Amino acid sequence: MNYFKVLGIIFGLAAFLKPFYMHILPWDENSFIEKFYSEKRPPYIVVIALLGLALVALTWYMHFTLDITNSIYLTVLFSLTAVKALILLLNYQKFQKTVAAMLRKDRGRGVILIDIAASAIGLIILAATLYFY
């Protein structure tokens, strides 16, 4: 199967289903987010961010070495995840303070809105993946 089709389906589904697995399933997602992004950067954040950047680099490599039509669209969309990875690596404290403030304000409504936007983007990625590949 085409690398970009697999990437698009996994990336699109993960984003599209984010409101479901973060807010509809019965668990305390706000306390999970608060613990996951604790005040002091946990070591697993660095590992996850570096793995994400490596996957973005692999995606660019695949784009340039495989002759797959329209791969640039998914490559650029997927590369946007590198922004968060770089923020987690280079300016974690500011990111953590922003997340903590969002969780306190309006019972985490900002987090829900971001997850809904991620879901819409995931639907676009899924549709584009199924259309292009």
N, C-alpha and C positions, 0 to 999 in steps of 0.2 A: 504494500500500500504506500502511497505517496506520503513522504515526510510531512509536507505542508497540510495535507488532509488530516492526518493524525493529530498534528499540532493544533490545527484549527478546531477540530472536534473536541479535543481535551480542554484546550484553553477557553473555547466558547462555552462548553457545558459548565466548566468550573465557575466562570463569570456569570452565566445565565442563572444557574441554580444557587448563587450565593445568598440571596434573600431567604430561600427555602432552608438551607442548612445552617444559616446564621440566626434567623429570626422566627421561623415557623416551627421548627423542631423544638420540642419542649426541653430547653436547657437555658442556663443563664449565660447568654453570649456576651453580655457586658462585662461580667466578672472574668470570663475567659480572655477577652481582649485586654482587659486591665492587667491580668497576670502575664499574658503573652508579651505585651509591651511594657514590662516593668520599668521602674525608674532607672535602674542600672541595666545597661544593655546585656541581655543574656548571650552566652557564647553561640547558641544555636541561631541567633539572628544573623551573625556574620556568616555562618555556614550556609544558611538558606539564601542570603543575598548573593554570595559568591556562586552558588549553584545556579541561581537565576541568571546571573550575568554570563556564566559559562553557556547556559542554554541559549541565551540571546546571541552570543558569539557563534555558537554552532548553527543557529538559524541563519545568520548572515553568511556563514561559510557554505551552507547548503544552497542558499539563494545564488551565490556566485559560482558554485561548481556544478550544480544541476541545472539543466535547461528546462525549468518548469514554468510554463506560462502563468502570469499573474502572481508569482510567488512574492513579488515586491510588496503587495498589499498586506499580506499576512505578516511578512517580515517587519514592516514598519509598525504595524499595530502591535505586534508582540514586543517590539523594541521599546515601546512606551513603558513596559514593566521595569525596564532598566532604571528609569527615573526613581521609582520607589526604592529599588535595591541600592542605588547610589546614595539616596538620602539616609537609608538605614545604616550605611557604612560610614558616611562622612558627617552627618548631622543628626545622629540618633536622638540626642536630648531634645532638640526642637520638635522633632516628629513625635516623640513620646509626650511632650507637653501638649501638643495639638490634639493628639488622640485622647489624652486624659480630660482636656477641656471639653471635647465633643461628647465624651461619655457623661460628664456632669451636667451639661446643659440640656434641658428638656428631655431628661431620661434617655439620652443617647439618640435623639431623633436625627442628628446630623449623620451618624453612622448608618442609620437606616436609609437615609436619602442617598448616601454614597453607594450603598449596596444595591439600591434600586437602579441607579445610574450604571453601575457595573453590570447589572443584569441586562439592561437595554443594550449595552455595548456587546455583551456576550451573545445576545440574540442576533445582532448585526454580524458578528464574527461567524456564528454558525451558518447564517443564511449565505454569507459570502463564500464560506468554505464549501458548502453544498453546491452553490452555483458555479464557482470557479473550478472545483476539482471533482 
